């Protein structure tokens, strides 16, 4: 009896070690070899807010992330302010989640098969999350990785420590991005239905009640933290207004653009001209008088009503799916490969896994229908599908994974995964050919469309080589001036000039801000604008010492025309300087 217990303890310990070692080796390989960066500028902006770059001290108000997560990170900034704990925390959350999932694989499956699927998990999903860090992906990884581990540990009566730690990981995921639960929850229904069916057949009502109790506590905790976040924001008038304004802004810029003519009459009724509409759609709505929260809300409602009147176009959805090339994504292909393997090897589970993939397809169709097709959401859907399909993977027979032939097959597949996926992520050296003036174009070519999948992004290097930091030097050397950075020109490009592992200097933004964008009406930004006397960015472009960084003649023309329509009939722009491909303009009344 003692020998059996000793073997079981050794097995569990070995599985923990295997999970930790495999994940740590892979994680350290990524950190040491690959070029880690943010996938979208939202993360960069939130990292600068919490680090005090806007000059108002360390700020836990992380826009899209629960303020509780901001407060959790604050002590680390006080200890080591130069380090971007915002990034470090996301990497560690992903590492913990992948380790939990790896451990469940090792516990459920034969070791060769388990290691094969761990390598698939790491080479197809983890590398994506580590190299191009993005908070929505991180949240989904935490919720799904932690949630699947929690359910497995709960239904299989594993240690309380595993149940609690995985539940905490789920809560962390909801702090980072609460809305991911609406996707993850759909996939978890497959697990819950299957597990409760077993318990009902066994008439184990007491355990059913226990599971419901634990699950309800987890859901209530997540909702409670969301309520706390809303309460704290609503307690502050400025932050409450910022949230309301951001929702109104999103209703316009995040919706599908049907063109001004599609709703011309209705927009004219609320005082929006064609150029005003173009200003809004191009993220240049930097005038709280013309583009107030109420006007943005009305515009968003007009677009929403027009979309409703048009209905859903099946042809357009199919066309959009073809254009995006989703079936060519590695994460999609591996999910289809797992489904095929289930059909061939585990015929009892094929119906469940087919249903899981149908749900993934349904989610994708929904996001195509509402016009919110971005890779980070698609990644989350396929990650859910893969993890939940693996939840149902069972041992085929007693000899599966035990004989030499099976081990050889697993070893070959592992090698194929490492080689094929590894080649995709080996950093290329074209960054060495960049100069200060060509770097901007280099980044625009590969990273501007942050919402799309592009395998080249993972290999491209931005944290080494020549930096186009002459613009930053110009801004820092002329503190007497104030610079507005055009959204289209800088939002997807300029932040790559900073290493994401380090924070920006405190009070960096004392004389420069994004002209408009997700920071519009953010209290820290409004404070800077007030101190510099430029509270109406569009109107105040004509002030002495105020400059506009804008390399897009289209958006520059929108701004000049706006000023001519609303404030200065003879407004004009003159090129002041051009630095590293960035054009700096001075706007005059006439």
Secondary structure, DSSP 8 states (H G I E B T S, - for coil): -HHHHHHHHHHHHHHHHHHHHHHHHHHHHHHHHS--EESSHHHHHHHHHHTTTTSSSS----TTS-HHHHHHHHHHHHH-TTB-HHHHHHHHHHHHHHHHHHHHHHHHS-HHHHHHHHHHHIIIIIHHHHHEE-HHHHHHHHHHHHHHHHHHHHHTT--HHHHHHHHHHHHHHHHH-GGGHHHHHHHHHHHHHHHHHHHHHHT-HHHHHHHHHHHHHHHHHHHHHHHHHHHHHHHSHHHHHHHHHHHHHHHHHTS----GGGGHHHHHHTT--HHHHHHHHTT----TTTT-HHHHHHHHHHHHHHHHHH---HHHHHHHHHHHTGGGSHHHHHHHHHHHHHHHH-GGGHHHHHHHHHHHHHHHHHHHHHT---HHHHHHHHHHHHHHHHHT-----TTTTTSHHHHHHHHHHHHHHHHHHHHHHS--SGGGG--TTTHHHHHHHHHS-TTS--GGGGT---SSS---THHHHHHHH-TTSEEEE-HHHHTTTGGGGS-TTB---TTGGGSEEESSSTTTT-HHHHHHHHHHT-SSTTGGGGSTTEEEE---HHHHHHHHHHHHHHT-TT-EEEEEEEETTEEEEEEE--
